[in-house]
Structure formats: structure tokens, C-alpha cells
Amino acid sequence: KLGRSHNRPLWVTDRLSLEFTEIKYDDNFTSRERLELLKHCNMLSKCIGHCERIHQTAVPLNYARHALRSLTLWSFTLPFG
């Protein structure tokens, strides 16, 4: 199922939250612990969404060229420093 998923990281966090909700209620695992795990899973899902938005942001061509030239110059002058 993971291989067919369009968004694998979000599929994993969704599966984790399902696993957390399927844990039986007993003395070893309280509802407070379950809610804390679900809260962390939700925070992870939000962080994945933020990272995907950053990854999909287009870099302007002039900025990319300037960065490439600066890094090239820096790496060529590095042995002389």
C-alpha cells in the first residue's frame, strides 16, 4: 500500500495514528498517553506539510545563477585560503 501511495510520508503518519487508536485501553496504556501520541503524530504531519510547501516553491532563475556562481568561485578559491 505504501508503494501505491501518492504521498508516502503522510500515509505513514496516517497509518501511525490508526495504530495508536487501535491500542486497547488498559492499565498499561492510558488515554492521556494515547492523546499525547496522537498529538505528536499530528505535529509530524503538519511539519511534513510545511516541508513539502518549501520543497515545491520555485527558485527564481537569477537567484539560482548567482548562488551557483558564488559557490563555484568559493570552492575554487578554497584551496588557496
Buried (B, 14 or more C-beta within 10 A) or exposed (E): EEEEEEEEBBBBBBBBBEEBEEEEEEEEEEEEEBEEBBEBBEEBBEEBBEEEEEEEEEEEEEEEEEEEEEEEEEEEEEEEE
